[in-house]
Amino acid sequence: MTEPRDLLGRPLRDLRVSVTDRCNFRCPYCMPREVFGEAHRFLPKNDILSFEEITRVVSALCGIGVHKVRLTGGEPLLRRDLPELVRRLAAIGTLEDLAMTTNGLLLAMSAQALKDAGLHRVTVSLDALDDQLFRRLSGTDRPVEHVLDGIRAARLAGLPVKINCVIQRGLNEDQVLPLAEWCRDEGYTLRFIEYMDVGNHNRWHAASVVPATEIRARLESFYPLEAVEGATRGEVARRYRYADGAGEIGFVTSITEPFCRDCHRARLTADGKLVTCLFAENGADVRGLLRSGADERAIRQFVARVWGQRDDRYSELRAAVQPRKKIEMSYVGG
């Protein structure tokens, strides 16, 4: 079967897989406590795709061009026996890159098992090094040191680590330089991500966005930067290296400089919906197809048809799009 392309000619190369809708953070960005509190009803176990079902979908899509898979959530490390899923996916011969995004709280106890199972790399979300601010942003009583321990454990296990940070105006702007200096000193690649209007509950407003150009200018007043050419088309981060050779830093500019026309990414939600944009209202039902006994060929044809109808450009059109209900981040991942 030929590689599917959407209405703008974009191929499907990258699949984000949400393995659970649960999270151990109640952060204001995507899981505010007033919505996702103790009484919140998460998905019943039977509604969530099994490891076998996830593997069937990934295997099928690797046959039509997908070569990168990232495990997300919710928080993926809350899924029991996650290394077993990694082991199954790593056994797919044509899969080139198998990564995971996590908040890092449980990473210390899982890093070696994930590496041994075949995980290639990990990205940790970390919006503050200041402990009190970290607890406030994440809605947890756990200290930031638990996340730092997880990052160190991943490195010790042999997993390359990147750090993602969302900066919000008036909230954690003072963490830009401490995070950059810590990553420089420790040898981690840091990526600053512009605050986005994901889901329905983060009370996003354009005034809360700190443009990447502003963050970069702040850093360059201390550490000169040099632009680095992207490794592949569709790479979302604008990459820079420190002129003194102390590593690399990146900026994800979804708000101020959208990259929709180079987006090759689909998302598989925890309950088996294929979503073609982070800001989508709904997704196509893959779970029903799987549980009706569809084979890989049928899965490929279904996904190719869905992808072929795609014309998503939400970030480019944001100002012209009427407010709408979007899929929650806990279902669709990052």
Secondary structure, DSSP 8 states (H G I E B T S, - for coil): ----B-TTS-B--EEEEE--S--S---TTT--TTTSSTT-----GGGS--HHHHHHHHHHHHTTT--EEEEESS-GGGSTTHHHHHHHHHT-TT--EEEEEE-STTTTTTHHHHHHHT--EEEEE---SSHHHHHHHHT-SS-HHHHHHHHHHHHHHT--EEEEEEEBTTTSGGGHHHHHHHHHHHT-EEEEEE----TTTS---GGGB--HHHHHHHHHTTS-EEEE--SSTT--EEEEEETTSS-EEEEE-TTTS--GGG--EEEE-TTSEEESSTT-S--EEHHHHHHTT--HHHHHHHHHHHHHT----HHHHGGGS-------HHHH--
